[in-house]
Amino acid sequence: MRQFLTPVLAVALLGMASCQKKTAPAPSLEGTWRLTNRQCECAPTPLPDETVTFTPTQFTFYGGSRALRLGQYLLTTAAVRCFNNGTTAPTLQFTYSAASSSLGPATVQYNLDGNTLTLDYGGPCDAPVDTYERLQ
């Protein structure tokens, strides 16, 4: 009986040791995202046909198939806009290329939740908050 329990106990212990909790990889910003919602204190207009593509270091915002703003980005943290209480949040630091015909803010707070990307240009100050869904 003891000879039978030893291998069974060893297999059970090995099985428990291999049940370590695996951490999911951090979501990636890389890919193409389509604008699905724009929240702002502005006149109601149809949602533009806008996408943004991120590579590991570069970004391009498109209006339809036309590149509007492009350059490099860096993931960082910065003070939350409109609040002077020292709060910080994840931020994209954009460096626009000279070819960008229309520049936007250099820093944009972001939230990445699965396949949803939110770019907050200063929502508490009535600036737009854009929501994108991952295409690729």
C-alpha positions as CSV (number, residue, x, y, z in Angstrom):
1,M,0.0,0.0,0.0
2,R,2.8,2.4,0.9
3,Q,4.5,1.7,-2.4
4,F,1.3,2.7,-4.2
5,L,0.8,6.0,-2.2
6,T,4.3,7.4,-2.8
7,P,4.0,7.8,-6.6
8,V,0.4,9.1,-6.3
9,L,1.4,11.6,-3.7
10,A,4.4,12.7,-5.8
11,V,2.2,13.2,-8.9
12,A,-0.3,15.2,-6.8
13,L,2.4,17.5,-5.4
14,L,3.9,18.1,-8.8
15,G,0.4,18.9,-10.2
16,M,-0.2,21.4,-7.4
17,A,3.2,23.0,-8.0
18,S,2.5,23.5,-11.7
19,C,-0.8,25.3,-10.9
20,Q,0.9,28.6,-10.3
21,K,-1.2,31.6,-11.2
22,K,0.0,32.9,-14.6
23,T,-0.1,36.7,-15.1
24,A,-1.6,37.9,-18.4
25,P,0.7,40.0,-20.5
26,A,0.0,43.7,-20.3
27,P,-2.3,44.9,-23.1
28,S,-0.5,46.4,-26.0
29,L,-1.3,49.7,-27.7
30,E,0.1,48.4,-31.0
31,G,-2.4,48.0,-33.8
32,T,-5.1,49.9,-35.5
33,W,-8.0,51.5,-33.6
34,R,-11.3,52.9,-34.9
35,L,-13.0,55.9,-33.3
36,T,-16.4,54.8,-31.9
37,N,-17.3,57.7,-29.6
38,R,-16.4,61.3,-29.0
39,Q,-17.5,63.0,-25.8
40,C,-17.1,66.7,-25.8
41,E,-18.9,70.0,-25.0
42,C,-19.3,70.8,-28.7
43,A,-21.9,71.1,-31.3
44,P,-23.4,67.7,-32.2
45,T,-21.9,66.4,-35.5
46,P,-21.6,63.0,-37.0
47,L,-18.7,60.9,-35.7
48,P,-15.7,61.3,-38.1
49,D,-14.2,58.3,-39.9
50,E,-11.1,58.3,-37.8
51,T,-8.5,55.6,-37.0
52,V,-5.2,55.6,-35.3
53,T,-2.4,53.1,-35.8
54,F,0.4,52.5,-33.2
55,T,3.6,50.7,-33.8
56,P,6.1,50.1,-30.9
57,T,7.3,53.8,-31.2
58,Q,5.2,55.6,-33.9
59,F,1.6,56.7,-34.4
60,T,-0.5,57.9,-37.3
61,F,-4.0,59.4,-37.0
62,Y,-6.1,58.9,-40.2
63,G,-9.2,60.7,-41.4
64,G,-10.7,58.2,-43.9
65,S,-7.6,57.0,-45.7
66,R,-5.6,60.3,-45.3
67,A,-2.9,60.6,-42.7
68,L,-3.6,63.7,-40.6
69,R,-1.1,63.5,-37.7
70,L,1.9,61.3,-37.3
71,G,5.1,61.0,-35.4
72,Q,6.6,59.2,-32.4
73,Y,5.1,58.6,-29.0
74,L,6.3,57.6,-25.5
75,L,4.3,56.0,-22.7
76,T,4.8,58.0,-19.5
77,T,2.8,59.5,-16.7
78,A,1.8,63.2,-16.2
79,A,-0.3,65.4,-14.0
80,V,-4.0,65.1,-14.6
81,R,-5.2,68.1,-16.6
82,C,-7.4,70.6,-14.8
83,F,-6.5,69.3,-11.4
84,N,-3.7,70.9,-9.3
85,N,-3.7,68.2,-6.6
86,G,-0.6,66.3,-7.8
87,T,-2.6,63.4,-9.3
88,T,-0.9,61.6,-12.2
89,A,-2.2,59.3,-14.9
90,P,-0.8,57.2,-17.8
91,T,0.0,59.6,-20.7
92,L,1.0,59.4,-24.3
93,Q,3.7,62.0,-25.1
94,F,3.4,62.8,-28.8
95,T,6.3,64.2,-30.9
96,Y,4.8,65.2,-34.2
97,S,6.7,65.0,-37.5
98,A,7.1,68.0,-39.7
99,A,4.7,66.3,-42.2
100,S,1.7,66.5,-39.8
101,S,-0.7,69.0,-41.4
102,S,-2.7,69.3,-38.2
103,L,-1.1,69.1,-34.8
104,G,-2.9,68.2,-31.6
105,P,-2.0,68.2,-28.0
106,A,1.5,66.9,-27.2
107,T,0.3,65.0,-24.1
108,V,-2.9,62.9,-24.0
109,Q,-4.0,60.8,-21.0
110,Y,-5.0,57.3,-22.0
111,N,-6.7,54.3,-20.7
112,L,-6.3,50.9,-22.3
113,D,-8.9,48.3,-21.3
114,G,-8.7,45.1,-23.4
115,N,-9.9,46.2,-26.9
116,T,-11.0,49.7,-25.8
117,L,-8.6,52.7,-25.9
118,T,-9.7,56.0,-24.4
119,L,-7.7,59.2,-25.3
120,D,-8.6,62.0,-22.9
121,Y,-7.5,65.4,-24.2
122,G,-8.7,67.1,-21.0
123,G,-12.3,66.0,-20.4
124,P,-12.6,67.8,-17.0
125,C,-11.8,71.0,-18.9
126,D,-14.4,70.3,-21.6
127,A,-11.9,69.0,-24.1
128,P,-12.8,65.8,-26.1
129,V,-12.5,62.3,-24.8
130,D,-12.3,59.9,-27.7
131,T,-13.0,56.1,-27.4
132,Y,-11.5,53.7,-29.9
133,E,-12.1,50.0,-30.5
134,R,-9.2,47.7,-31.7
135,L,-9.5,46.6,-35.3
136,Q,-6.2,44.6,-35.5
